[in-house]
Amino acid sequence: MAYKTIQVKTEGRVGVITLDRPEALNALCDALTGELADALAKFESDDGIGCVVLTGSKKAFAAGADIKELQGRDFIGLYLNDPFEKTWESVARFRKPIIAAVSGYALGGGCEIAMMCDFIIASTTAKFGQPEINLGVMPGSGGTQRLPRAVGKAKAMDLCLTGRQMTAEEAERAGLVSRIVAVDELMDVAMEAAESIASKSLPIAMMTKEAINRSFEIGLTEGVRWERRVFQSQFTTEDQTEGMEAFAEKRAAHFKHK
């Protein structure tokens, strides 16, 4: 499939997806999110990919949903042909680790897509927000659900009800962003993190991601019990044997992803 709104490349075991609608500040139109879903599906089925980096331009990660597309839709149309569930949520459903590398605007849908990733590395110019209230609607792809889990109720209420933007520094203090780097260093740092993740055992990384995400869905006692069972199951893998043998022998592990 030839992509028109994103760029896709592979560097070693890392897949890189760059949102590429510069004329619209990477606004999330149906074509873009469809191509994003397609690219993620291909990376998920590729055994040679251990991590993905999702990024945009220096000016904008994604400035939001494409309002021109949404403006003419009605309830029944959105309900029966839900673009958020069909394509946007492909980021949240992606089973391998995925990092959002954010510069510039990550607003509305752009902020929601970034939050669907496993963690966000932001440049000093990054700005996050859920300004949908200024358009007479509220966030519709996780902004009222993922944002409070990331930054707490008070901060989420503030952002969603006022529509204001949050700097990278505020986002890091609030827990939305894992780290902040200079603009020109963003992709280098994101790739270094992705390469580190991709060098680990893929099934173990996927199980770790699943366990952390599960912590938001169930209580602590059941979560710890579930974590322990998954941990125990990992002792059936070749990578557990190799990892522990390599540690004992004081050498680098060579994982087979099995």
N, C-alpha and C positions, 0 to 999 in steps of 0.2 A: 504493500500500500504506500503510495507516494503522499506524504503529508504536506499540507499547505499552511497550517497554522501552528505547527510545532516543529522543532528540530530534534532529531534523535541520533545518538551516537553511543558507541561502546568503547570503554577504555579498560582493558583487562577484564576483571570480573564486575565492573561497575557500569551500569547503564545511566545515561544522562538524557533527560528530557528538558528541553528549553521551550517555554511558551513563546510564540513568535507572531504576535499581532501588534507590532509597534505603533501602527497608526491608531489603534484603539486602546493603548496601554494594556494590552493583553486581556481585554475584556473577554469573559468566558461565554462565548457563543456556542451554539450546538455543534458546529463543525469542530471547534477546538476541543471541547470536552469529549466528543466522539473519537477524535484522533488520539487524545490522551488515554482514553479507555483502551483503545486498540493497542497502543504502544505498551501500556502496562500489562495487558494480557500476554503479549509476546515476550516481554521480559520475565513474567512469572513462569512461563512454560520453558524458558531457556535455562538449562541446568548450569550454564556457564556464567550466569549472572547471580551475584550474591547480595547486591545492594543497588538502589537507584537514588539518584539525585534529581530532584525536580526544582527548576529555577526559571527565572524570567530574564528581564533586562536590568540594567543598572537603574533605569527610571521607574520600572514597575515590575513586580512579581506578577500581580494581576489586580487591576483596579476595580474589579467587581464583575457581576453578571452583565451580559450585554442587554441593557435596558431596552434598546430598540426591538430586540426579539421578544422580550417579556411583555412589553407594553400592551400589545394587542391580544394577549391571551386571556382566557376566562377560567373559572374554577374547574369546570368539567374537563376542559382541554388539558389543564395542568394535572388534574387528578388521574385522568386516563392515560396520559402520555407524559409521565413525570420525568423531566430531564435530569433532575437531581438524583433520583434513584437509578435511572438508566445508565448515566455516564459519570456524573460527579462522584458518586459514592464508590466508583472503581478505585479511587485513591485509598479510601478507608478500608476497602475489601482486599487490597493488595497484601498478600501474605508475607512477602519478603520485606526486609527493612527498607524504608524510604525516608530520605532526608529532604526537607525543604530548605533551599538556599535563597534567602529573601533580601533583595535590595529594593529601595523605593516603596511604592504603594502596594500594600496587601490589604485591600479594603473589601468589605462585603464578602462576596463569593471568593475573592482572592484570599482573604483571611481564613475563610472556612476551609478552602482547599489546603492551605498551609497547615491548619490544625488537624486535618486528616492524616498528614504525614506523621512519622514517629517522633521526630523532633525538628525544631527550627533553628538553623544557624542564620543570624541576621547581620547585615552590614550596618554601619553607623547611620546610614540614610533611611533605613527601613521605617515604615509607618504602618501601623495596624489599626483597624477599626471596623465597626459594623454600622455604617451610616444609612442603613435601609429606612430607618424611621423618617429620614428627610424626604423619602419618596412615597410616604404614605403606606409603607408595609414594614414588616419585621424581618429579621433574618430567616431564611427558609432552607438552609442546608447545613444546619448544625450550630449556627451562631449562638442560639439561646441554650444549647445543650453542651457543646464541647467547650465553649468559652468559660462558663462558670466552673467547669471541672478543672480548667487550666489556671484560672486567675481568681476564682472565688466569686461569690454572689455579688458583693458590693461593686467590685470593679466591672463585672459583666453588666450589671444593671446600669452603671455609669455610662459605659461605652454604647450599649444598645439603646438606651433612652435618650441620650444627648446626641449621639451620632458623632462624637468627637474622635479624633485620631490619637493614637498612642505611639510615642517614640520607641525606638529600639531599646533605649535605656530603661524606660518605664516597663516595657514588655518583659525585659529580662528580670527586673525586680519582682514583677508580678508572677513570674514562672511560666510565661508563654514561650519565651525564647531560651534556648539552652546556653548560647554564647553569642557575643557580638565581636565582629572583626571589621577591619577597614574594608572599604568597598573593593579595592583592587585585590584584596586577599581572600574575598568571599569564596570563590570557586576553588581556590587552592586548599583552603581549610576544609570546605565541604567534601572535596575529593579525598583529602587525606583521611577524614573520618570514614567516608564510604569504603575506601580501600582497606582500612583497618577492619571494618565490619565484614567485608567480603572475604577477608583472609581467614576468618573464623569458620567453624563448621556451620554450613547453611542450615541444616535441620535444627541444630541447637539454637541458632540465632532466631529462627522462625518460632520455635517453641518459647523462647524468652520473650519475644514480642507478644505472642499470644497470651502468655501468663500476665504480663504487665497490663495489657488491655483488659483482661478478664477481671483485674482488681477493681475496675470501675463498675463492674456489673454485679458482683456478689459480695457478701460480707467477709470480714477478715478471717474468721475461723474456717469457713468453707474454702476461702481462697488459699489459705496456707495449706490446708489438706490437699487441695487440687494441685498446688505447686509441688508438694512433696511427691505426689504420685507421678507427675511429669518428670521430676528430677530422677526418681527411681527408674523410670522407663528409659532414661538416657543411658543407663548402664547396659543396654542391649546394643548400643551403637559402636561401630568401629572407631568413630571419632573420639568417643570417651576413652577407649583403650589407648589410642594413639596420643591423645592429649596428656593423659596421666603418665604414660611411659616416657614421653618427651620431657615432662617436668622432672621426673625422677632421674633421667639421663642428662639433664641440663642442656637440652638442645631445643631447637625450634620444632614445633609440631607441624606435621604435614597432613592436613585433614583431607579425607576422601569424600566428605559430604555424604557419608553413609552411617 
